[in-house]
Amino acid sequence: MEVAKLTNVTRVFKIGEVETRALNGVSLAIEDREFTSLVGPSGSGKTTLLQLIGCLDQPTSGSVIINGQETTSLNRNQRADLRKGVIGFVFQFFALIPTLTAYENVEMPLLLNDKSAAERRNRVMELLDAVELTNRAHHRPDQLSGGQQQRVAVARALATNPKMILADEPTANLDTENGEQVMEIMKKLNKDTGTTFVFATHDPRVIKYANRIVTLQDGLIVDDNGNTGKKKKG
């Protein structure tokens, strides 16, 4: 089953009289259980593509279907509701709430989804165990290493059992050891839970873990070793 399907998508940014075509007719399908990297140089369009998949932005033209739902006609609130139930995010700078503990950061999406106290407690501890941080449950972000913070961010992204996790440069602020550990944990979670993972990255440490590598250049997909929804130049 396709979790995401983009068809002939363009994204044009206009500042004054200057137009920048970040994506130029991209078609891509992401299936259940994929562990996929979107790669390419700065300005290639990979982050823009990730934002469209995550319903954080809308295309200038083309179709974006997420979990069977066409998203281009949805308003901001409808896209937020779709994200809440289907998509989890992991960011380059962790984006944890600094005044909350690891436990409370992971719990936050469950509070927003009106889960009971018992449900929240069981789910949070299950996820902290999955990312090997039960002994850091009551530590705030400033008491955790970068790698530990990113693992909390991964647990938070998984809290609501999303179909898909989107990660933008998830290892960019981590040293080699912590980057490898985060990727090992995410790979294991992909295998154990069946959650789809899609990364935008230029980090070889991430790329080597991917089952599928989609390469972008100048707003086009120029290579795709998964051959699904492939769109080449010319």
N, C-alpha and C positions, 0 to 999 in steps of 0.2 A: 504493500500500500504506500502511496505517495503522501509524505507529510507536507511537502512543499512542492509547488509547481509554478515556475515562472515562464511566461511565453512572450517572446519578442519584447522584452522590457527595455525601455530607455529611461534615463534619469538625467535631466538637464538642469544645471544650476545657473541662474542668471543674476549677475551683479551689474547694475547699470546697463550698459550696452554690450557687456561681455558675457558670452555664453560658454559654459564648460559642460561637455558631454561626459558625465562620469560613467554611464553605461550606454551602450549603443546597439540595442537589439539582442539582448541576452535571453537565451532559453535554457532552463535548468530544472531538473526534477531531482528531489531528494527523497529517498525511500526510508521506510522504517528501519531502525537499527544501524543506519550508516554511521561511520566515524570518518568524517570528511574534512579536508582542509581546502580552503580557498586561498590560493597563494598568488603572489605577483609583486612587482615593485611598488613603491609608494606612488599613488595616483593611478593605479591600474583599475580600480573600481571594486576591489574586494570588500572593503568596509561598507561602501554604499550598497553592495549586493546583500551583505549580511543584515544591514538595517532594513532593507525591503522585506527580506524573509522574516525578520522580527517584527514587522508592522510598526516600526519606529519612524518610518518614512513612507511616502507613496511614490509610485513611478510617474514619470511624465506621460508615458504611454505604455501599453502592454497590460498583461494580466498577471496577477499574483494570487494564487490559490493556496491557502494554508489549512491543513486538516480538512480538505474538502470544501472550504468556504472561500468564495471570491472576496478579496479584501479591498479592492480598489474603490468600491462604492460605499465602504463603511466610514462613518464619522470617527472622530477622535475617541469618543467614549466607547464605541463599539469595538474599535481596534484594541483598546485597553482591556476590554472584557475578554476578547479572544486571546490576547497575550497571557492574561491571568490564568487561563485554564489550559493553555497548550504549550507555552514557550517559557523557558527559564533562561536567564542571562548570566554570564560570567564576564566581568570587565577587567581590563588591563590593570586598573588601579584599585581593584578589590571592591570598592564602593560599600564597605561595611559602615554601619552606624557606630561612630566612635564611643558613644556613651553606653552602648549595650554590650553585654557579654556575647561570647560565641553562641551560647544556647539561645539567647534572646534574638540575635541576628537571624539565626536559622528559623526561629519560631515566627518571625514577623509575617511572612507570606501566609502562614496558617491562621494567624489572627485576622488578616485581611479577608480570608476565605471562611471566617466564622466557624472554625473547627473547635470542638470542645477541649477543655483543659486536658482531659485524659488522652484524646487523640493527638493533641499537640505534643504532649510530653513523650508519648511513645514514638511518634514520628521523628522528633528532634533527636532523641537518643539513638534511634536506629541510624539516622544519617550521620551523626557525629561518630558513631562506631564505624560506619562505612568509610569515612575519611580519616579514621584513626586519630580522633581528637576528643574522645570522651574525657580524658584527663585534663582537657583545657576548656571544658564546657563553661566554666564561670570566669574565664579570663576575658578582659576587654581587648580590642584589636591592638592597642599600644603595648600589650603584654604578650603578643604573639609575633613570631617571625613572619616574614613575607610569605613564605611557603604555607605556613599554618593559616594565615589570613585568606590566602587563595583557596585553600581546602574548605574553610568555612563558607566562602563564597560559592563553591561548588555544591556544598550541602544545602545552602539556602536556595540555590537555583533548582534543586531537585525536590524541594519540600512539598510541592503540590502535585507531584507525579506528572510533570509535563511530558508531552510527546517528544519534545525536542529541546536541546540545550544549545544556545548560540554563545560562542566565546570569541571575543575580539582581543587578539594578542594576549592570551591568558598567561604566557610565561615571560612577557617582555620585561617585567620588573623583578624577575627571580634569577638567582644564580643557577648554575648548571645542576647541582644536586637537588635543589628545591623544584626546579622546573621538571626534572625527570620524575620526581616523586608525584607531583601534581598530575602529570600525564599518565603515569602508571595507574593512579587511582581512577582517573576519568575513563581510561580504557577498560578497567575492571568493571566499573559501573555500567558502561555501555554493554558489556558482555552479560553481566548479571541481571540488569533491569530491562534491557532492550531499548533504552532511551537513545534516540538519535542525537549525535553530537556533530555540530558544524562549527569550524574554526576559521577565522580570518587571521592569517599569520604569514610572516616571512622567516620564522624561526625554524631552522632545521630540526631542532629537538621536538617540535610539534609535528612537522611534516613526516618524519620517519615513523610516527605511530599511526598515521592515517591509512585507512583501507582504500580511500579514494582521494585523488588529488586533482583539483580543478584549478587550472592556471589562467589568470586573467592578465591582459595587457591592453592598454589604451581603451578600456571599457568593453572589451570583447573576451569571450572565452576562447583561448587559442589552443588549449589542450585539456583533455579530461580522460583520465585513465579508467573511469567508470563507464564512459560512453553513453550516459543517460542524459538526454536533453542537451546534447552537445551542440555548440554553436561555434563555428570556426570563422576566421577571417575570410573575406572574399565571398 
